[in-house]
Amino acid sequence: MKKNPSRVLAETCAAAAEDAKASDIETFDLSGKSDLTNFAVVCTAGSVPHLRSILRKIDEQVEEKLDLHPVYAERTPQALWAVLDYVDVMVHVMTAEMREYYKLEEIWKR
């Protein structure tokens, strides 16, 4: 049975974040729950340089393994929250403070 391409992309992003030592990595299947995306991957960076490193690792591994690039990327590490938008998958890399403040998981677990 062939895997859902959106799921493969989400798993690749999560694995890359793990390789970059991101913490608290969670993947949410939003199929049927969101009009914006099928999956969301959320992870925590320990610092601004770490956030940049996680983004680089995701970019590298997704390009290498799937030959994909985000259609949009908000890469302002000083904001302490970065987003890579692959349409079917959105990746959120956040500092612990931003993740605690916005609590995205509570929205998506409903």
C-alpha positions as CSV (number, residue, x, y, z in Angstrom):
1,M,0.0,0.0,0.0
2,K,1.4,3.4,-1.0
3,K,1.7,6.0,1.7
4,N,-0.1,9.3,1.4
5,P,2.4,11.9,-0.1
6,S,1.3,14.5,2.4
7,R,2.1,12.1,5.3
8,V,5.5,11.2,3.8
9,L,6.3,14.9,3.6
10,A,5.2,15.5,7.2
11,E,7.3,12.5,8.4
12,T,10.3,13.8,6.4
13,C,10.0,17.2,8.0
14,A,9.6,15.7,11.5
15,A,12.6,13.4,11.0
16,A,14.7,16.3,9.8
17,A,13.7,18.4,12.9
18,E,14.7,15.4,15.0
19,D,18.1,15.2,13.3
20,A,18.6,18.9,14.1
21,K,17.9,18.1,17.8
22,A,14.5,19.9,17.9
23,S,12.4,19.0,20.9
24,D,8.8,18.2,21.5
25,I,8.2,17.3,17.9
26,E,4.5,16.7,17.1
27,T,2.7,15.9,13.8
28,F,-1.0,16.6,13.5
29,D,-3.2,15.1,10.8
30,L,-5.5,18.0,9.9
31,S,-7.2,16.3,7.0
32,G,-10.9,17.2,7.1
33,K,-10.2,19.7,10.0
34,S,-8.4,22.4,8.1
35,D,-9.0,24.1,4.8
36,L,-5.3,25.3,4.8
37,T,-3.3,22.1,5.1
38,N,-3.4,18.4,5.6
39,F,-0.6,18.1,8.2
40,A,1.1,20.4,10.7
41,V,4.5,19.7,12.2
42,V,5.4,21.7,15.3
43,C,8.7,21.6,17.1
44,T,10.7,23.6,19.7
45,A,14.1,25.3,19.2
46,G,16.2,26.1,22.1
47,S,17.5,29.4,20.7
48,V,17.5,31.6,17.6
49,P,20.7,29.9,16.2
50,H,19.0,26.5,16.9
51,L,15.9,27.6,15.1
52,R,17.9,28.5,12.0
53,S,19.7,25.2,12.2
54,I,16.4,23.3,12.3
55,L,15.0,25.2,9.3
56,R,18.2,24.5,7.3
57,K,18.0,20.8,8.1
58,I,14.4,20.5,7.1
59,D,15.1,22.4,3.8
60,E,18.1,20.1,3.0
61,Q,16.4,16.8,3.8
62,V,13.1,17.7,2.0
63,E,14.9,18.8,-1.1
64,E,17.3,15.8,-1.0
65,K,14.6,13.1,-0.4
66,L,11.5,14.6,-2.0
67,D,12.8,17.4,-4.3
68,L,10.4,19.9,-2.8
69,H,10.7,23.4,-1.6
70,P,8.3,25.4,0.5
71,V,5.9,27.6,-1.5
72,Y,6.2,30.2,1.3
73,A,8.6,30.5,4.2
74,E,8.5,33.0,7.1
75,R,12.2,32.9,8.2
76,T,12.5,35.7,10.7
77,P,14.2,33.9,13.6
78,Q,14.1,37.1,15.7
79,A,10.3,36.6,15.8
80,L,11.1,33.3,17.7
81,W,8.7,31.5,15.3
82,A,9.3,30.3,11.8
83,V,7.0,28.7,9.3
84,L,7.7,26.5,6.2
85,D,4.6,26.2,4.1
86,Y,4.6,23.2,1.7
87,V,0.8,23.6,1.1
88,D,-0.1,20.1,2.2
89,V,2.2,20.4,5.2
90,M,3.0,23.4,7.4
91,V,6.0,23.3,9.7
92,H,6.2,25.5,12.7
93,V,9.5,25.9,14.5
94,M,9.1,27.9,17.7
95,T,10.9,28.7,20.9
96,A,9.5,27.2,24.0
97,E,8.1,30.6,25.1
98,M,6.2,31.1,21.8
99,R,4.9,27.6,21.8
100,E,3.6,28.0,25.3
101,Y,2.0,31.3,24.6
102,Y,0.2,30.3,21.3
103,K,-0.7,26.7,22.2
104,L,-1.2,25.6,18.7
105,E,-1.6,22.0,19.8
106,E,-4.8,22.8,21.7
107,I,-6.4,24.2,18.6
108,W,-5.5,21.1,16.5
109,K,-6.3,18.4,19.1
110,R,-10.0,19.4,19.0
